[in-house]
């Protein structure tokens, strides 16, 4: 056990984690030259297309250092704020972390928040300055920033380059010398933490775990403590590029387990595995429950696919434990699920993965956040509003509270004005402003979560020319003056397009929504009024003109009354059609409401 090292790689998005992981795999000869490719561990098509890590990936390397064989278990983690739950799970399975900082971009918001996560779990931090070979790199200044942040010495910072492989030997030496070996007792009953799992259609659920105490053997009967279910360990092994079956996995090591479980509900990430005959009494206190930030409805396009969608979501939840969903129904869209996500990118990725991996075509409703409402009848008891249609009548409503966040934005000094005006437009209140260096400023705002859900991140990147980084933590609920904005199509309310909006923004957003829908909804045989309403008060209206057929074409010459008679007849038909007419809303209309500023 003294020769095992478990570590993860943490950094802000795009600071070169996956490329450096490739170099480590190459230096330890875990992969052959033939298998090598860029971002080797990002095995999802979606990850490779977008160039981001979505899932954390565990892999085992073997390395000889000063004549001794060492086993290094590496977990490459995502850098985007929406996948921070993946990072917290990886950190729970490690004793050390490589903190990677880009020598050209310096410390960003996500670097700091991931570092705090690692320090809370008492991990040994090894600072690595990556991309030192870039012409725009500024290693001296960035080294000073790292020293201020970590309180380490200058010689502790390892200079490296993921592109050229410079400094990789030093990183491996530091991992072995600085990161402590895992602690644990081989003779105690088995106690292992599940930190990831995924669904294999041929072999059932593959569970990835880290053994804290005891050992797990092939064929042993094991028990999942959260559900109490018992299974036989059909296969255990370690994770190289492919799975390598072993007969036993000992204390401190990371491995996978296949036991033919087909039901997604029976495996929970964060659960403890133990021996069925001599179970351990104490469960490992895993990581905290996920707190979804953004809620949206996901509905199958065809209502008959509802059960298939449920099965697909359960399998996806195995692989992405931060997805939360409950069944719900909508008058416009039928049966579907109310899902909780960590952010808009997370929502986009889940929708994409459902379509690619499980062949489900889905409709996503307008994302929103959870509110607390209080009625006049009982002003002390709150109830949760996930869907704007659940909001009580304004005459019965006492007050509504919405979730607020503390947003940390790190940007170049040149863009402070732009970033401030964006945050103030989004109802933010500045609480702190610190100059980290002469060039870089950290701004802290208290903001309503609902305001950053839609396009905040994209617009922040635009106003700062890509230089601002953003991270947020929830700080609780505050009272706000919110109104429910309804969209009426042909005088029918469309519940999937309703939204809870702050009083000051309601008119603008209502007007923009009507204009956007007018562009997207195809013309019908009759006029379609699109209205935005608050309660019974209409605040904006647009009309989609009817497609008209020239019924007077066959009238040439003769009296005008003949023409008029045909036009009157057509008018009556249109009126009747409008009463029974059903307006089809294309999927783009639901998503376009999010991009009102484009």
Secondary structure as GFF3:
##gff-version 3
##sequence-region A 1 598
A	DSSP	beta_strand	4	11	.	.	.	ID=ss1
A	DSSP	alpha_helix	17	27	.	.	.	ID=ss2
A	DSSP	alpha_helix	45	50	.	.	.	ID=ss3
A	DSSP	beta_strand	57	65	.	.	.	ID=ss4
A	DSSP	beta_strand	68	76	.	.	.	ID=ss5
A	DSSP	three_ten_helix	81	83	.	.	.	ID=ss6
A	DSSP	alpha_helix	84	92	.	.	.	ID=ss7
A	DSSP	beta_strand	96	102	.	.	.	ID=ss8
A	DSSP	alpha_helix	109	120	.	.	.	ID=ss9
A	DSSP	beta_strand	124	130	.	.	.	ID=ss10
A	DSSP	alpha_helix	139	150	.	.	.	ID=ss11
A	DSSP	three_ten_helix	154	156	.	.	.	ID=ss12
A	DSSP	beta_strand	158	159	.	.	.	ID=ss13
A	DSSP	alpha_helix	168	178	.	.	.	ID=ss14
A	DSSP	beta_strand	191	200	.	.	.	ID=ss15
A	DSSP	beta_strand	204	213	.	.	.	ID=ss16
A	DSSP	beta_strand	216	217	.	.	.	ID=ss17
A	DSSP	beta_strand	221	224	.	.	.	ID=ss18
A	DSSP	beta_strand	230	232	.	.	.	ID=ss19
A	DSSP	beta_strand	235	239	.	.	.	ID=ss20
A	DSSP	beta_strand	243	246	.	.	.	ID=ss21
A	DSSP	beta_strand	248	249	.	.	.	ID=ss22
A	DSSP	beta_strand	254	258	.	.	.	ID=ss23
A	DSSP	three_ten_helix	264	266	.	.	.	ID=ss24
A	DSSP	beta_strand	272	275	.	.	.	ID=ss25
A	DSSP	beta_strand	294	300	.	.	.	ID=ss26
A	DSSP	three_ten_helix	303	305	.	.	.	ID=ss27
A	DSSP	alpha_helix	306	319	.	.	.	ID=ss28
A	DSSP	beta_strand	324	330	.	.	.	ID=ss29
A	DSSP	beta_strand	334	341	.	.	.	ID=ss30
A	DSSP	alpha_helix	344	357	.	.	.	ID=ss31
A	DSSP	beta_strand	362	364	.	.	.	ID=ss32
A	DSSP	beta_strand	371	375	.	.	.	ID=ss33
A	DSSP	beta_strand	382	385	.	.	.	ID=ss34
A	DSSP	three_ten_helix	388	390	.	.	.	ID=ss35
A	DSSP	beta_strand	397	412	.	.	.	ID=ss36
A	DSSP	three_ten_helix	413	415	.	.	.	ID=ss37
A	DSSP	alpha_helix	416	425	.	.	.	ID=ss38
A	DSSP	beta_strand	429	435	.	.	.	ID=ss39
A	DSSP	beta_strand	440	448	.	.	.	ID=ss40
A	DSSP	alpha_helix	449	453	.	.	.	ID=ss41
A	DSSP	alpha_helix	456	463	.	.	.	ID=ss42
A	DSSP	beta_strand	469	480	.	.	.	ID=ss43
A	DSSP	beta_strand	482	489	.	.	.	ID=ss44
A	DSSP	beta_strand	492	493	.	.	.	ID=ss45
A	DSSP	three_ten_helix	495	497	.	.	.	ID=ss46
A	DSSP	beta_strand	499	502	.	.	.	ID=ss47
A	DSSP	three_ten_helix	503	505	.	.	.	ID=ss48
A	DSSP	alpha_helix	506	520	.	.	.	ID=ss49
A	DSSP	beta_strand	528	534	.	.	.	ID=ss50
A	DSSP	beta_strand	537	544	.	.	.	ID=ss51
A	DSSP	alpha_helix	560	580	.	.	.	ID=ss52
A	DSSP	alpha_helix	587	592	.	.	.	ID=ss53
A	DSSP	three_ten_helix	593	595	.	.	.	ID=ss54
###
